[in-house]
Each structure stands twice: as C-alpha cells, then as structure tokens.
Amino acid sequence: MARVQTKIHYKGEYEDFLVFVDDQADYEKWKKDSSVPLTHFVSTFTVFTTQRHGVQGPVNAAPHSTLDNEFGTHNEDEVIKIILEKGTLQESEAPERLGIRNETQGPRVAH
C-alpha cells in the first residue's frame, strides 16, 4: 500500500513554503468554515522551505528571518494560516519500500 503525503505549497516572492496536512477532508472543511480547529488536520505546526526548489525540493524548517521577510511576522501560527489560505494542495505518493522482506534468509544477516 502506497503512502500519500499531503502538503500545502505557497510560492512566495523569495522562497517556497510548505505546511504538511494529515487530513485533507478537514482541510477542505476549514477552507469553507474557519471554525474547524487547525489541530484536526495540520500535521506539525512548523513552516518548511524548499530553497526555491518548488514542491520537490529538500525540506528544511523555515528560519524566523525568512518568515519575517516574506510574511512580516515569524509567528508560525499566523504564517500557517496564510499558507493554508493562499497555498495550493499537493499530494505525492511514496511507493512501499522495495527489497527483501525476510532479512533472515541467506548471508545478508551478520552473525
């Protein structure tokens, strides 16, 4: 079974930002009715950057200075709301791990 990763991508003036979402249905409800708590669908209350590599780039936590430059604040709760409102939903599917499933077979195990 493949794992689906849902994230909201916001392309800023100087940087690309990501917020990870656990429940897409609750995110869609929140967009229509902001009384839905963010804790129901936001994976972690951390804003991530991709060093201008779009959705596919390496993901790192955004420094306060980058958030200040882009959003005028480094309060991550406020920034997350902006990204959720103005960003685009992106889904990516990660295939299952490939390889040998039973490591006890053969000389692959150190004794």
N, C-alpha and C positions, 0 to 999 in steps of 0.2 A: 504494500500500500504506500503510495507516494505521500509525502508531507507537503502541505500547502502553506506558504508563508505569505501573509497579507501585510502590506505596508502602505503608508500614505507618503507620496513623494511630492515635495514642494520645491520648485525650481526658483531659487532666489536670484538676486542680482549678481552676487559674487560666489554663491555656493549652492549645492543641492542638499536638501534636508529630508530626513526620513523619521517617521514615527511608526512603530510596529503595532499592529492591531490583532487581537486574539479572535474577536467575534465580529465578522463582517455584518451580520444582520443587526446587531446592536449599534454598530457604527452608522448604518443606514437610518436606523430609527433616530439616533442622535442628530443627524443632519436635518431631519424634519421636526424634531422636538428636542430642544437642548436640555430638557429636564432629565433625560437619561444620564445617569452618572458615568463619567469617563472611566471610572474604575471597572465598569462592566465590560469594557471592550479594549481599552488601551493595555498593551502588553507590559510595558515598562515606561515610567514617566521620565524618560531620557530622550533628548533630541539627538539624532545622529546625523553626521555629514558623510559625504562620499567623495570629497576632494574634487568636485566638478566632474565626476565620472558617471553622473546620472544614477539610475536605479541600480545598475550592476556593479558599481564601484566598491572599493573597500569601505567598510563601515566603521566609523570611529565616533565616540561621544563628541558633541559639539562644544568647543570652548566658549566660556562666557563672552569673550571679546567678539567672537564670530556672531553670536546671538545678538549682542548689543549693536553691532554694525548693521545687521540685516533687519532686525525687528524693533530696535530701540529699547530693548529690555533683555535681561538674561534670566528673567523669571520663567522657568521651563513650563509651568502650568499655563501661563498666558501664551507662550510660543506654541505649545502643543495645540491649543485651541485654534490658533491662526492657521497652523499647518493642516489640521483636520478640516477646517472650513474651506481653505483655498487650494489644498493639495489634490492630487489625483490618486485614486486607488490603484494599486499594483499588486498582482498576485503572481507568485512564482512557485513552481512545483519542483521539489527536490526528489529525485528518484531514491528508491531504497538503497541501502548500502549493498554494494556488489562484492562478490568474493566468496570464499569458502565459509560455509555456515558452521561446520563442526571442526573446530581447531584441534581436536584431539586425534584426528586421523593423520597418520604419516609423520615425517620428520620435522614438521613445522613447529612443533612444541619443544621448547627446551626442557631437558630432563634434569 
